[in-house]
Amino acid sequence: MSEAARSGRSPAAQLDEVDKRLINALQGGFPLIAEPYRQVADSLGVSEAELLQRLDSLLERRVLTRFGPMFQIERAGGAFVLAALRVPEAGFERVAAQVNAFPEVAHNYRREHELNMWFVLATATPQGIAEAIAAIEAATGLPVFAFPKEREYFVEMKLHA
């Protein structure tokens, strides 16, 4: 049995030089033009079709978990909030599935804390947050603890493959 399997971790992804350059190219400065993928592909010396296939593969293999724009939802009239639940361990997977079924849930993760399930709610309107919280409480039978943003910080982090 491999070390990764014994530890419960995923094995390290096998990335070739083009994959590494692609990951680096996608972190900030993505071109806002009619054919952005073609421009990035040209800069990497590959075809647009190959670039898109490689991007799909990176997402499929979970090397990348998401590729898309980041929006300031409040500027578009929406809202988001960090939320948490105190979930009994025996029901954690069931509650995670219930919470993840809501389209307002952007992502959900386990924490080693009294509040052991944390997730982000994003809605098209500010009142949608209260509605989503009420629906999650009804579905799970657990109170949702909401932590609205008090201050915004911009921390840019670029990972180089």
C-alpha positions as semicolon CSV with decimal commas, in nm:
position;residue;x (nm);y (nm);z (nm)
1;M;0,000;0,000;0,000
2;S;0,133;0,346;-0,090
3;E;0,211;0,615;0,166
4;A;-0,071;0,830;0,021
5;A;-0,321;0,545;0,062
6;R;-0,207;0,474;0,422
7;S;-0,232;0,841;0,518
8;G;-0,570;0,894;0,352
9;R;-0,422;1,165;0,128
10;S;-0,458;1,177;-0,247
11;P;-0,142;1,088;-0,435
12;A;0,049;1,379;-0,586
13;A;-0,074;1,475;-0,930
14;Q;0,149;1,396;-1,223
15;L;0,193;1,722;-1,413
16;D;0,399;1,771;-1,724
17;E;0,566;2,102;-1,808
18;V;0,269;2,224;-2,019
19;D;0,025;2,152;-1,733
20;K;0,249;2,346;-1,494
21;R;0,275;2,641;-1,731
22;L;-0,101;2,629;-1,788
23;I;-0,173;2,642;-1,413
24;N;0,064;2,935;-1,375
25;A;-0,093;3,117;-1,673
26;L;-0,448;3,084;-1,533
27;Q;-0,371;3,261;-1,203
28;G;-0,453;3,624;-1,262
29;G;-0,435;3,830;-1,575
30;F;-0,666;3,603;-1,776
31;P;-0,731;3,793;-2,101
32;L;-1,068;3,964;-2,132
33;I;-1,103;3,928;-2,509
34;A;-1,329;3,744;-2,753
35;E;-1,104;3,434;-2,766
36;P;-0,911;3,422;-2,436
37;Y;-0,837;3,048;-2,449
38;R;-0,682;3,082;-2,794
39;Q;-0,453;3,361;-2,671
40;V;-0,342;3,157;-2,366
41;A;-0,294;2,849;-2,586
42;D;-0,081;3,049;-2,829
43;S;0,134;3,179;-2,542
44;L;0,191;2,818;-2,426
45;G;0,261;2,684;-2,775
46;V;-0,039;2,448;-2,784
47;S;-0,368;2,446;-2,974
48;E;-0,682;2,587;-2,819
49;A;-0,836;2,237;-2,828
50;E;-0,539;2,093;-2,636
51;L;-0,555;2,373;-2,379
52;L;-0,926;2,308;-2,317
53;Q;-0,865;1,931;-2,293
54;R;-0,584;1,988;-2,042
55;L;-0,802;2,226;-1,837
56;D;-1,083;1,967;-1,833
57;S;-0,833;1,699;-1,725
58;L;-0,693;1,916;-1,443
59;L;-1,048;1,976;-1,315
60;E;-1,147;1,609;-1,355
61;R;-0,839;1,492;-1,164
62;R;-0,909;1,756;-0,895
63;V;-0,567;1,916;-0,948
64;L;-0,782;2,227;-0,989
65;T;-1,108;2,232;-0,797
66;R;-1,249;2,539;-0,968
67;F;-1,174;2,763;-1,262
68;G;-1,381;3,075;-1,305
69;P;-1,412;3,440;-1,218
70;M;-1,441;3,581;-0,868
71;F;-1,726;3,831;-0,831
72;Q;-1,804;4,084;-0,562
73;I;-2,161;3,965;-0,532
74;E;-2,273;4,267;-0,328
75;R;-2,197;4,497;-0,623
76;A;-2,444;4,292;-0,828
77;G;-2,713;4,319;-0,557
78;G;-2,649;3,980;-0,400
79;A;-2,512;3,866;-0,066
80;F;-2,297;3,599;0,089
81;V;-2,220;3,482;0,439
82;L;-1,996;3,231;0,610
83;A;-2,210;2,988;0,807
84;A;-2,152;2,697;1,042
85;L;-2,334;2,403;1,198
86;R;-2,271;2,188;1,502
87;V;-2,330;1,844;1,352
88;P;-2,331;1,520;1,555
89;E;-2,055;1,299;1,413
90;A;-2,292;1,010;1,344
91;G;-2,496;1,228;1,106
92;F;-2,215;1,431;0,950
93;E;-2,225;1,275;0,601
94;R;-2,606;1,290;0,588
95;V;-2,611;1,657;0,692
96;A;-2,329;1,740;0,449
97;A;-2,536;1,593;0,165
98;Q;-2,842;1,790;0,277
99;V;-2,648;2,117;0,298
100;N;-2,466;2,059;-0,031
101;A;-2,800;2,002;-0,208
102;F;-2,883;2,372;-0,170
103;P;-2,780;2,574;-0,476
104;E;-2,692;2,866;-0,247
105;V;-2,409;2,665;-0,088
106;A;-2,086;2,761;-0,261
107;H;-1,863;2,516;-0,074
108;N;-1,869;2,317;0,246
109;Y;-1,589;2,183;0,462
110;R;-1,528;2,000;0,790
111;R;-1,347;2,168;1,078
112;E;-1,202;2,028;1,399
113;H;-1,409;2,258;1,620
114;E;-1,733;2,257;1,814
115;L;-1,885;2,409;1,498
116;N;-1,761;2,131;1,274
117;M;-1,928;2,211;0,940
118;W;-1,858;2,543;0,770
119;F;-2,002;2,659;0,438
120;V;-2,051;2,973;0,233
121;L;-2,398;3,084;0,129
122;A;-2,434;3,309;-0,175
123;T;-2,768;3,447;-0,289
124;A;-2,896;3,685;-0,556
125;T;-3,049;3,915;-0,293
126;P;-2,964;4,000;0,068
127;Q;-3,299;3,857;0,189
128;G;-3,208;3,529;0,018
129;I;-2,954;3,461;0,295
130;A;-3,224;3,446;0,566
131;E;-3,439;3,228;0,339
132;A;-3,152;2,986;0,271
133;I;-3,064;2,966;0,641
134;A;-3,427;2,891;0,731
135;A;-3,445;2,621;0,463
136;I;-3,120;2,457;0,579
137;E;-3,239;2,462;0,940
138;A;-3,569;2,301;0,834
139;A;-3,391;2,033;0,629
140;T;-3,126;1,946;0,888
141;G;-3,307;2,020;1,214
142;L;-2,993;2,208;1,327
143;P;-2,942;2,579;1,396
144;V;-2,725;2,764;1,143
145;F;-2,473;3,011;1,283
146;A;-2,419;3,293;1,032
147;F;-2,108;3,509;1,029
148;P;-2,155;3,806;0,796
149;K;-1,853;3,989;0,658
150;E;-1,748;4,281;0,875
151;R;-1,450;4,392;0,670
152;E;-1,306;4,293;0,334
153;Y;-0,944;4,211;0,267
154;F;-0,775;4,130;-0,060
155;V;-0,503;3,871;-0,031
156;E;-0,362;3,759;-0,362
157;M;-0,200;3,420;-0,357
158;K;-0,053;3,263;-0,665
159;L;0,065;2,904;-0,657
160;H;0,333;2,800;-0,900
161;A;0,331;2,447;-1,024
